[in-house]
Amino acid sequence: MTRSAPDSCPGVLRLHEAADGPLARIRLPGGRLRPDQLLALAEAARDLGDGGIELTSRGNVQLRRIGDAGALADRLGAADLLPSRTHERVRNIVASPLSGRLGGLADVRDLIPRLDDALRAAPALAELPGRVLFTLDDGRGDVSGLGGDFGIHAVSADDYALLLGGRDSGIRVPHAQTVEVLLAAAHEFQGLRGERWRLHEIPDGLARIVAALGVEPADDLLESPAPQDIPIGWCTQDDGLVSLGAGVRLGALPGRTAEFLAAVDRPVVVTPWRSLVLSDLDEWTAEQVVRVLAPMGLIFDAASPWLLVTACAGRPGCAKSRTDVRADAAEAVTEGRISPNGTPRPGHDLAASEITVPGRQHWSGCERRCGRPRGDVTDVVAEPAGYRVTLPSRA
Ligand code: SF4
């Protein structure tokens, strides 16, 4: 596959001209945010954007309707959210959100800044396409199935499988060498890719990179799952403190809610499932957070139907959209038409009010289905005469 159009992924220094105004995407390696950075984002959204913060499927965030791009870059730079002007769009790194706090085989937290630093120090990698994704999975299998280009997946406390194009390459590396090997693979990709944006688009890309790395692969390969493994609610950490997983309705975090979260003064992770993890809380504080923020719309109940539904930007943000899909999806949830169990039925030319879909589902304003999660997801797509519901097996 070759591309006729240049890579146009938005960033902070290159905004996307959305139908409702300029849009900025801010990379957050590992989804990690200090409280002061979350507050800076909330204030920037309030003062320079539409007031909200959108969470993306790569654990990044977006601000819409940016009125002063220069002022935004200045503010984000002051908050350490724009550490590179040359590499800002290639810092797409997702990592297991709970790593080092509970579960997993290894602790990948230190690898996030190390990989970010190494990426930014490599001049040739400034030209990586903005769609390239790095995944750091601590062995629990939550992010290896997200379709990354270059990843590591812990197979023990100190050993990792190198994933290429989301598949196990057979190469095994110790913790200390993971960043070096990921960078070497990314450099090889740059040499091979031509106009291609993703590793899986290169014929025999995995085998060619393995050969170029000159490492003998193992025969015993891992399967890469695509689990829907959203940490929601109360999670007791190994050290006795608490992490709270919070779902965010359709990934739209109101700036005011973000300000409350920042005031808790604990580390925040934006997950690739458009949710948040607030960590290192004592029990009393965790209870107060739930008591205050649940009424503001954050979801701490893993059975909430909101967690089943994702949606593209739709109208008014996207000119291609046939309708306001987010409003239609939200109405379906609030009217009780989304349930966890049941058998979805296909249909077409449906009014929004007729749609009753069980299970995971993605609503789109056109056939492109932007932001669709991986795995078994029912598609609800706006067509000229109404919505079409397509079963997961046909997606
Ligand atoms: S799926 Fe279509 S309508 Fe939705 S954001 Fe993508 S291009 Fe726009």
Residues whose N, C-alpha, C, O or C-beta is under 5 A from the ligand:
A	BS01	SF4	C312 A313 G314 C318 K320 S321 S364 G365 C366 R368 R369 C370
